[in-house]
Amino acid sequence: MTMLNNQMDDGADENGRDKSMEVDQFLISGGLDETDKTDETDSNEIFVSNDDFIEAIFGNVANDSIHKPLVCSISGDPNKKNGWHPKSWPCDTNDPEKNWYVCPSIFEPSRAGTYKAQKNLAYSVHCVMLDDIGTKIPMEQIANVQVSWLLETSPGNFQAGFIFKEPIDTKTADSLKQAMLGAGLSDKGSSGAAVRWMRMPQAINGKAAYGSPSPACKIREWNPDHRIAVADLVKEFDLKMGTPSKSNNQRSPSTSLGISSSPGFIGVYEPKPDENSVITALKIRGLYKSALGNGRHDITCPWVSEHTDQIDHGSCYFEPSNEYPIGGFKCQHSHGDLYKISKLLEFLDVSEVAAKHKSIITVVSGELYRIVEAAEIEIASTNQYFQSGGVIVSVHRDPKTKQTVVRPLTQPGLAMLLSKRCIWFRFSRSSNSYEVCDPPVRHITSLFDAEYYLHLKPLIGVARQPYLRSDGSLVTTPGYDDQSEIYGDFDSKKYSCIDKPSKEDAIHALGVLRGLLNEFAFSNPCDETAALAAIVTATIRPSLPTAPMFHIKAPQIASGKSYLAKVIANFAGSMGTTAYSFPENDEECRKLLLAAFLESPAVINFDNMTTDIQPYKSLCSAVTEEFLTGRILGVSKTATVGTRTLLLSSGNNVDPIKDMARRTIVINLDPKIESPATRTFERDPLHELSKHREYYVSQALILVRSWIVSGAPPLECKRVASFQQWTDWVRQALLWHDLLDPVASLYQKIDNDPDRELLGRFLRSWKSVIGSSPTMIRDALVILEISMDLSADPDTLELNECIRDIAGDRVGINRRKLGHWISRHEGQIVDGLRFEKAVGNTSAEKWMVKSV
């Protein structure tokens, strides 16, 4: 209580003399008029409410649910009250008949959830107050520096305040206040910085020394928009920042840094300060000059007085790195080998923990979820790590291939990352203090195995050039885009994209792209359009939820299949693509696609295939679904990966079959000569792309954007299921220029699909021989056998051939296999016919062919 009374005593000087004598002398010497003592005749008072006073200092802090300013009100003589009872603001401060006070800091709650005016709970300091101006401290001492406010707390006695441009930490505030006291700018008793109570304007000074009625506090100067940096205060008042006692690196990490926790992470997480603590300390002491780049800074050597002729140059501070964990200090003068970084830190009173300029995570029992969340926040703050399908991934360039790839983060990699990014503390009972530790395995595992992440941004794809959002708007800024959830890795200055191109721009772009293809031996004009569609699809594939696969087919080798595939692939990414062997079964296909999609490659290319494109379930899903889910090798969890990658394939006389027929656009090449390898060409499209890729990609983007912004109604075309966005942006953009439909080959493949053709023959011959009545498989085979004996007409022979193709084996017809085949094709319509299952109570299924 004695300490608080000393802090509050602005009624008597340090020798106990009544200030009223000094006040009278102040008035006699030409100070404020005697009439200024009463409200009725005071014309110099500026009205400022207590709430306006607080808001001017702290800003709109009412929206912060954690950090609060603290106010205190006392009736009567504050020296006679037992204790101070702070309240968090906003609250009612409208009673001007009380002593009203506010602290210069905002505070976080204690562990009990209550607010106390304690330095260890101070989150940030927003101003500094000088006391007893005009009585103990001559007004001339501050006359040349503009104040943010000047408050008359009693006749002739003032408190002067300076609002900071940016809030500061408690350690800096203490150093500043001590320097001000040392310069004789304030009463020695007002040494507190973070928790020094300051009077507010709409209040009384109830100290008994001033008699009754108590004088009212009055604002004499009010400049709330004038805010000043600490460095400017040091310069204006010519302050000498002191060197407090040496920091103890083993104490609580919060106090060693002089900052407090973020909201919701009190005592657990200390985010890295925006500015390196060493640089801040250098600026406060007036030793900082300028940044030199690459983490190096030109500074004034603290020991410049030891230089020859006190020459101030040749001193450098460099920030922490792998080689220098706490940074470095180098002076070219003779004492450079004597004063190392440790001496600089000691001079600046910056601990080694603070000098590392890292975030701090403190392991506290019972706080597993908050520690894990804090670790996630720290990873997310790098803007290099994301979540993709439940897995933590990073986006970076492969040093060997120079390609942008997405890599899943392993558990050891996660531990290494958090060890590098943060300083971890754990309380040691043996030393009774906090000590540095490695990230605990339990916390790392909990983060790695989390089912979902709150702070890591979702990543659905990587774009290697400008791309489109789902609304068709063009994204030309690299980096992560929150709206599309796509990461762009490109140099926007190299692309000549037009945001709103005209149709004339599109016509020119189309001519440029067709020029790359004019020496390819396409079988017919539809194949050229299909190749153009592949180029445009490759360009905007990250923007499309789904897109068809493209297959390049030729009757013989050296027809240009692989070369055309490389041309198309270069529109998706600038580097060469990796060729994959087509998988032999669905399980192998699923593993290959999951592992590949997790890295979000620009292209997956199945080159020189020797078998038809099999309709593996995972491959079909990869083409028509936006995501693919499965367990990934090397990652002990199920992941959902995006499929926004261009799928290409090529082969001699191989085709997509069955379900892949409707998912694949075939580009047919046919040189129509005996030795295609002997051909000569005038242009080298791949070479042109390698030199001017950004120009050609820009033309493809212009082609799409011109259609999107044209306002032209969509052209009538046969629908392709699962590819609506692709139809709107790629197919329509080409049809707009009166080109042939790029999906013509797809319809042709559907019509010529061997499986579909077999089903059509089966349906027609079944209806002719068996009829339309519901029939069990075994009965249909009996009817067929009888028909074969009686008359081998064409329909009977056709039905017999179809059944043997479907379910024949060495011993005859496998009825189970035949039934399964029919069941799998139930409802599929060919030539207006389809199989339907009859409704009934029989144990065996009955089938009938219905006309549709």
Secondary structure, DSSP 8 states (H G I E B T S, - for coil): -HHHHHHH--SB-TT--BHHHHHHHHHHTT-S-GGGGSTTT--S-B---HHHHHHHHH-SGGG-SS-EEEEEEE-S-GGGSS----EESSS----TTSEEEEEEEEE---TTS-----GGGEEEEEEEEEEEETTTB-GGGTTTS--SEEEEEETTEEEEEEEEEEEE-HHHHHHHHHHHHHTT-S-TT---SSS--EE-SSSB---GGG-SS--B-EEEEE-TT-EE-HHHHHHHTT------S---TTS-HHHHHT----TT-TTTEE---SS-HHHHHHHHTT-EEEEEETTEEEE--TTGGGSGGG---SEEEE---SS-TT-EEEESSGGGGTS-HHHHHHHHT--HHHHTT-EEEEE-TT-HHHHHHHHHHHHHTTSSEEEETTEEEEEEE-TTT--EEEEE--HHHHHHHHHHHEEEEEEETTTTEEEEE---HHHHHHHHT-S--SSS-B--EEESS-EE-TTS-EE-S-EEETTTTEEE-S-GGG----SS--HHHHHHHHHHHHHHHTTS-BSSHHHHHHHHHHHHHHHHGGG-S---EEEEEESSTTSSHHHHHHHHHHTT-SS---EE---SSHHHHHHHHHHHHHT--SEEEEEEESS-B---HHHHHHHH-SEEEEE-TT-SSEEEEE--SEEEEEEES--B-GGGTTTEEEEEB---SS-GGG---S--HHHHHHHHHHHHHHHHHHHHHHHHHH----------TT-HHHIIIIIHHHHTTT---TTHHHHHHHHT-HHHHHHHHHHHHHHHHT-SS-EEHHHHHHHHHHHHHH---HHHHHHHHHHHHHHEETTEE-HHHHHHHHHHTTT--BTTEEEEE--SS-SS-EEEEEE-
